């Protein structure tokens, strides 16, 4: 073990982990709340989406790199590096003088987040045996739920009472306290591994994933030519990366590890979870607001039910997996997700928003069951010397799924919108007016008729999108069914047996 529980104060280390993860989690929601004010202050509204895309791009690209570095040099120094980078990005973002500067500083924040999230979860895996780990990781899941609720309120309060810069600067005391907790209370044995860093592999991986994320983002906003150019760059980087990893003595990404049946299956499910989650957060509020004609508060509550169900599912998984076995918990979570998605597919213009809320809660419950049991599966499927990169692979898969889902469901939505409107695309201004509540108040009967037609087209498009989301979630069930059950049966509750994995993973 890298960390010795005899010399490490585990409760205070967990408090530091929760603080560092809360810093990242709140930032994700608080920026969304105040970004309109920031954009109006800095200008450059056409770059609005890149404030979020740059953070996700950097976080996704660097997750696996930092996971590997934590295996080579220990969790503690990599966590310090992640917190330091995140705080530097936060300080600079508060001083941003333009949208390009804000995008660059958010990218720095994303790099730091790419270290904090996987290494924090890996430290938990190092400190706690599998039967105790579930409860602790359930606590960590609650951090994201609380952040989802507090973030928007905190953002609104800060903008009202202070400058928007403070939404970034509030990270400084949190980050410093977290770093102090790791410094004083986490005792880590010196690393015994002596291995050269695969710098070329790390660079090619980062460049390739960045190119893929940019290609998906550009395609999502309609820049097809630019998207194809970036996709070509991704293809070249991917080929060079494969060649490099096959000849590197200690590759950045072990194809044998990533290709192991347990890890490949669980990561595939995590990618589909990421796709489903971005689909819900993007399109469910739109349906409740425009099609069901409810307030933004009702729309927010319907979506918040996902974050209520998620920690509840994680807590339930932590209390039951040792009794029923990890496979049964994985399958139960996988089955609940399409069940919740079915509620969205059944939504109609006259439906109650309660149906949307119930569907959100059921999906969140499934996400919680699946995410926690999957993380335990992955961490216990590899040797401790590979736990960092294995944990990072799971987080990377979910983040990549979010990027893929944004593009995929965005394309499905646009196709459905054109079909529902007789082949004619509805303009962005028309959608914006409808979302802002412009129901023809200034345009008389003609405007009302137009809004009614657009709302009907939007309902048809969103129903088609929710149907495709149901298909995606069914893929999670298929992957759960092909997950090897050896060592995962009832009352196993521990790791899959080593015989289920390639020998060189141990």
N, C-alpha and C positions, 0 to 999 in steps of 0.2 A: 504494500500500500504506500502511496505517496504521502498520505497524511496520517499521523498517528493520533487516534482518539485519546490516548493517554496524556498527550500534551496539548491537544487542541480543545478549546472551549466551544463545543459544538453549538449550543443555543445562540451564543453571540456571533458565531460565524454565520449561522442561518439568518440572524437578524441583518447582518451585513449583506448577505446574498439577496434578501428581500428588499433591502434599501436600494441596492444597485439595479435590480430588476424593475423596481417601481419607477426608478429614474427613467429607464427606457420606455416602460409601458405608458406612463403618464405623458411622456413627450409625444408618443404616437397619437394620443387623443386630443391633447391640449392644443397642439399646432393646428389640427383640423378645425378646431373651434374658432381660433383667432386669425386664421390665414386670410380671410377677407379683409380684415383691418390692416394686416401687414401688407397685403398686395396694394391696397389703396394708398398706403403711406409710401411704399417704395416704387410703385409703378410696375410696368412690365407684366401686365395681366396675362399676356400670351404664354408666359413661362410658369404660370401658376402650378400646373400639374407636376412640373419638374422639381418643385420643392419637396414633394413627397416621393417622387420617383428616384431622386438622387440618394435619399436616405435608404430606401429599400434596395436599390442597386448595390450600394457599398456594403450594406449589411449582409446581403445574400452572397456576394462575391467573396467576402472575407471570413465568413463563418467557418468554412472548412479549413482555411489556412490557419486561423487562430486555434481551432481544435487540434490540428496537427502540432502546432508549436507548443501547446500545453502538454502534449504527450512527450515531447522532446525535452522541454525545459521546466516543466512543472506548472501547476495551475496558478500559483500565487503571482509570479512575475507577469504572466500573460494577463491576469485579471487587473493588476496594477496598470499595465499598458493600456488595456481597454478603457478603464475608468479615466485615465489621464487624457487619452485621445478624445473621449466623449466630452469631457469638461472643457478641453480646448475648443472643440467645435461649438459648445454651448456659449462660451464667452464671446467668441467671434460672431456667432449668429446674432447675439444681442446688439452687436455694433454694426450689423450689416447695413450698407448704404445703398444697395440696389438689389434687384432680384437675382442677377447672376452671382453676386457675392453671397446672398442667402443660400442659393443652390449649392455653391462650393462649400459653405460652412456646414450645411446639412449633410453633405457627403462625408465630411470629417466626422460628424456625429454618428453617421451610419457605420463607419469603420470601427469606431469604438463599440457600438452596439453589437457588431459582428463578433467581438471578443467576449463581451460581458455575458450574453445569453447562453452560449454553449458551455463556457467554462464554469459559470455558476451552477448549471445543472450537473456538470461533471464532478464538481467539488462535492455536491450532495451524494453522488454515486460513490465517491471515494470514502466519505465519512460514515455512511450508514449502511448496514447490511440490508439485504433486499426486503426483509419483512418490516423493517422500520422506515425504509425509504419512501414507501407509498404515502404514508401520512405526511411526511415533510414536503414531498412534491405536491401534495394536495394543498398545503399552505401556499406554495409558490403559485399554484394556479389561481388562488384567490386574489393574489396581487393584481393580476390582469383584470379580474372582474371588478375589483374596487377601483382600479385606475380608469376603467371604461366609464364608470359612473361619476367619479370625482373630477376627471380630466376636463370635460366640458364646463362644469360649474366653476372649477378653479380658473380656467382660462377666461371665462366671462368676467369673473370677479377681478382678476389681475388687470385686464384691459380697462375695466371701469375705474379702478382705483389707482392704477400705476401705468407705466409704459408697457407696451407689448414686449419689450426686450426682457422683462422680468420672467416671462414664461420660459426663457432659456437660462437665465441667471439663477433661478431657484434650484437648478441642478447642482450648483457649486457646493452648498452646505451638505446636501444629500450625498453627493459623490465623495466628498472629503470624509464624512462620517463612515461611509461604507469602506473606504480605503483604510481608515484607521482601524476599523474592526478586523479586517483581514491582516493588517500588519501586526496587531497585538495578540490576536486570538487564534489565528490559523498557523499551526506548526506543520511544516511540510518537510519530509525527509529529502535530502539532496538527491537529485536525479542520477541514476546509475547508467542511463543510456548515453552513449557517445555516438552520435550519428550526424552526418553532414545534412544540412537543410537542402531540400530539393528546390533551390531558388528558381531555377528555370521552370520547373513544374508549377510552382506557386504563381509565378508571373503569368504563365500561359493560362492557368486556370482562372485567375482574376480577370485577365483581358477577355477571355472567352465568355465568361459569365456576364461581364459588363456589356459586351457586345450583344449578347442574347437579350439581356434585359432592356437595353436601349432599342433593339429591333422590335421587341414586343410593345414597348411604350410608343414608339413612332407609328407602328401599325395600328395601335389602339386609337391614336388621334388622327388617323387618316393619311399620314405621310408614307405612302406605299414605297416610293422610290428610295427614300432614306432608309426605310425598314429593310428593304432588300439588300442594300449596301452593307448595313450592319449585320444582317444575317449571313452574308458572304464572309465578313470578317470573323464571325463566330465559327463558321465552318472551317476556315483556315486554321484558326487557333485551336479548334477541337482536334483536328488531324495532327497538328504539331504536338499537342498535349499528350495524345495517346502514344505517339512515338517516344516522347520523352519519358513518360511513366513506365513504359515497358523496359527501358534500359536503365532507369535510375535504381541504384542499390536500395534506397529507402524512399519510395515514391511519396509524393504529397497525397495522392489518392491511390489506395490499394484497390485495384480492380477485383482482386480476389475477396477482399473484405466487403466491398460494396456489392459484389455479385453473389455473396452468400445468400441462401434462400431466405433465411429469417430476415436479414437486413434489407435485402432487395424488396421483399414483400411488404414489410412494415413501412419502409420509406415510400414505396409506391402508394400505399394507403394514405400516408401523410401528405403526399403531393395532391391527391384528390381531395383531402380535407381542406388544404389551402385553397384549392379552386372553389370548393363549395362555400367556404367562409367568405371569400371576396365577393362571390355572387350574391350571397345573402345581404351583406353590408351595403352593396351597391344598389340593388334593385328592390329589396323589400320596402325600405322607406319610401321609394318612389311610388310603389303600388298603393301603399296606405294613404299617402298624401294626395295623389292625383286620381287614382281609380276609385278607391273607397271614400275619397273626399273627407278625410279626417285631418285633425290638426297635427302639427309637427311633434307635439308632445306625445300623442298616441303613436305616431310612427316611431318615435324614439323608444317608447316603452316596448313596442313589439320587437324591436331589434335588441334591446337590452336584455330580453329574456334569454338570448343566447348566452350572454355573459353570466346570467344567473344559473343557468343549467350546467355550464362548463365546470366551475369549481365544485358544484354538487356532485357531478359525475366523477370528477377526480377523487373527491373524498370517498364516494361509494366504492370506487375501484380500489382505493388504498385499504379499505376495510374488508373487502371480499375476495381479492385475488388469491390470497394464501389459502382460502377455504375452497374456492371453486376452481382455481387454476387460471393461469394467464390467458390461455386460449379462449376459454368461455367468456372471460371479461372482454377480450378483444372482439369476439364475435357479437356479444351483446351490444357493445358500442357501435360496431359496424352496422348492425341491424336497425338501431334506433335512428341513425342519420337519414337513410332513405325514408323511414317512416315519417320523420319530421318534414322532409322535402316533399312528401306526398301531400301534406297539408297545403303547401304553397301551390302545388300543381292543381289543387282543387279550388283555389281562390277564384271567385267570380266578382263582378262589380257590385253585387248585392250582398257579398259575404260580410260577416262580422270580423272586425280586427282581432277579436279573441282567437279566431282560427289561426291567424298569422302569428299571434303571440304563443299559442300552444305549439305550433310547428317549430318556432324558434327555440322554445324551451327544450323540446324533445331532441332537436339537433344539438343544442348545447350539451345536454346530458350525454348524448352519444359521443360528442367530441371529447368530453372530459374522461369518460371511460376508456376510450380508444387511445387518447394521447398519453395518459399516464401509464397504462399497461404496455403500450408500445415502447415508451422510453425505458421502462424497466427491462423489457425483452432485449432491447438493443444493448444496453449497458452490461447486462449479464451474459450476453452472447459472445463477448470478446474479452481478451486479457486486459488487465488494467493499463498496460502500456499502449493500448489502442482505444481506450474508453473515450478519450477526448475527441478524436476524429470520428468515432462512431456516433457519439452524441451529436456532434456538429452536423453529421450527414443527415440526421433526422430533422433538425431545425432547418437546414438548407433545403431539404425536400419540400417542407411546408411553405417556406418563403418563395421558392421557385414556383410552387403550385399557385400561390397568390398572384404572381406575375402572369403565369399562363392563363389563370382563370379570368383576370381582368381583360386580357385580350380576347380570349375565347368567348366569354359570355357577352362582351361588348359587341363582337361580330355577330353573335346569335341575335342579340337585341336589335341591332341595325337591320339585319335581314328580316326579322319578324316585323319590324316597324314599316319597312317598305312594302312587305306583302300585305300587311293589314291596311295600308293606305293606298292600295291599288297600284303599287310599284313606284310611288312617288315618295321620296324621302321627306320627312318632316324636318324643318329647319331647327337649328339650335335655339334661335330666338323664340320660336313658337313653344318649344319645350320649356325654356326658361320662364317665359311668361306664365305658363300653366303651373309650373312648380312654385312660382312666387304668388300664386293665387289670383292671377289676372283672368277672371272668368267672364270676360266680356263686359266689364263694368263701364268701359269708356267707348266700346265699339258698337253697342246696340245689339239687335237681334242677329245680324250677320256674324258678329264676333262670337256671340253665344253659340250659334250653330257650328261655327268653325271650331271652337273649343270642344264642343261635344264630339265632333268627328275625330279630333286629335286624341281626346281622352279614350274613345273607343278603340282607335288604332293602337294607342299605348297599352291598353288592357290586353289586346290580342298579342302584342309583341311580348309583354311581360309574362303572359301565360305560356307562350312558346319557350321563353327563356327558363321559366321555372320547370317546365317539362324536361328540358335538356339538363337542368341541374339534377333532377331526379335520376336521369340516366347515369350521370357522372357518379352520384352517390351509390348507385347499385354496383358500380365498379369496386367500391370499398368493400362491399359484402363478398364479391368474388375473390378479392385478394385475401380476405380473412379466411375464406374456405380453403385456399391453397397454402395457407401458412402451415408449416410442419408442426404437428401436434406432439412430437416426441419430447417428453420432459415438460409439456405444458398442460397436462391433463388435470383432472380434478385432484385437489389436495397436493398437487406438486408445488404450486405457488412460488417456485424459485426459478432458476435459470433454465433455458433449454439445455439439453445435454450437449457436451462437447462433441459427441459423435455426429450431431446434426450439422456441424460446421466444418469447413476445410481445416485440416490439421495445423496449417501454418498461421491460423488466427489466434492460437493460444500460446 
